[in-house]
Amino acid sequence: MMTRTKTQHSSLLSRLIGCRSGNFGMITALLIPVTAAAAGVAIDFNRMVQIKTLLQDSADSAVLAAANALAVKNVSDDEAIALAKEFMASQFYNIVPQEDSSTDPGAAAPADIDKAAIASVQRTTATGGKTFDVQLTGSYTMKTNGMTALLGWKTVTLSVSASAQSTTESKNALSMFMVLDRSGSMEEDTSTVNDAKPRETVYYDCGYYQGRNWVSRTCSYEQTNYYTKIESLKLAVASLTTQLNTADPTSKYVRTAAVSYNSSMQKPTTLQWGTASALTYVQALTATGGTDSSDAMARAYSDVSATSEDTAHKNKNGQVPSKFIIFMTDGDNNYSSADTKTKATCDTAKKAGVQIFTVAFMAPSKGQSLLKYCASSTSNYYDAQNAAELVAAFKEIGDKAVQASTRLTN
């Protein structure tokens, strides 16, 4: 048997490397697939991280939406499960890279994510209310590129899970002050028919002269009965207080108050536990006079931000409350100085952390501009053009105020 010395091995390797008869081509042919596959894996790994993040965000949003719907909208378990699955699929395909959602034949379709997802709801009933735990798992099949496929991985399935909890009992203390317009224009009709009494009788004096004497006579006619603006406001506040009462059935976390204004501020209520006092105040409002919101807004901010309000919550529930002002008008201030003062109060309140919701109710452009300025964000501003939209706006404000009791748990 022949053996090679170390010197002979080195000489052979040197001749192989130095040979120009095709050895380089052989080595290259071996290295290209390996290099390509490695590059493909690197590209696909970045895509996997990005897509899984998007899928997780969609799942998180889905369980939050479902949990909130259970607590606030009182949907059934089956409806919440369907909402979570559909929400995840729609949210994901609104943000997923285009090449994965439309041009990639190997990518999962929205319906696939919806059908493959598994969701569940667990209810717990306690003295103060109900707690809902929502869990969701889902997956997305990503097609790899051709280079990764050289290693045998043509698709990769990415899976995520999410869970959220909500409760019908508010666990978050809040103080809310309503600043409401009751000027003369609030007596005007809206375009929304009063379903409880769709027709009304209008009486008028249809007397006549008999010689020199006026003979009085009463006539009447029927017409469609529309909600007035002030009636619509009362319905809207009732809807809001229903949301708050549902969230805080024992009046342990929620304090409310109300103040109305026309050409001047009327006497406000004081902040009290629950909603009964504020609702009674609003139900008694009548429409008359001009418009000046400055003093009413200043009073609302002063009361809701007072240290005594924090003390009341600390003694009752041990929390520092969230502070809210709801500012509503159907017109604009009669004096520019009223706008200036109102804006100054809004600036101070927002800097102090008070959230301001504003509602323009069939208001002109000047009134809308003031409310847009005062709102804490664009999503805190509402433009209601009829009674139904006003009620919906106040209801949504109530939802947002108590929505903090919905949270991710995973």
Beta strands, then each sheet from edge to edge (+ up, - down):
strand 1: 118-125
strand 2: 130-143
strand 3: 155-167
strand 4: 174-181
strand 5: 189-193
strand 6: 199-205
strand 7: 208-210
strand 8: 213-215
strand 9: 218-224
strand 10: 226-228
strand 11: 254-261
strand 12: 272-273
strand 13: 322-329
strand 14: 355-361
strand 15: 381-384
strand 16: 407-408
sheet 1: 1+ 2- 3+ 16-
sheet 2: 12+ 11- 4- 13- 14- 15-
sheet 3: 5+ 10-
sheet 4: 6+ 9-
sheet 5: 7+ 8-
end
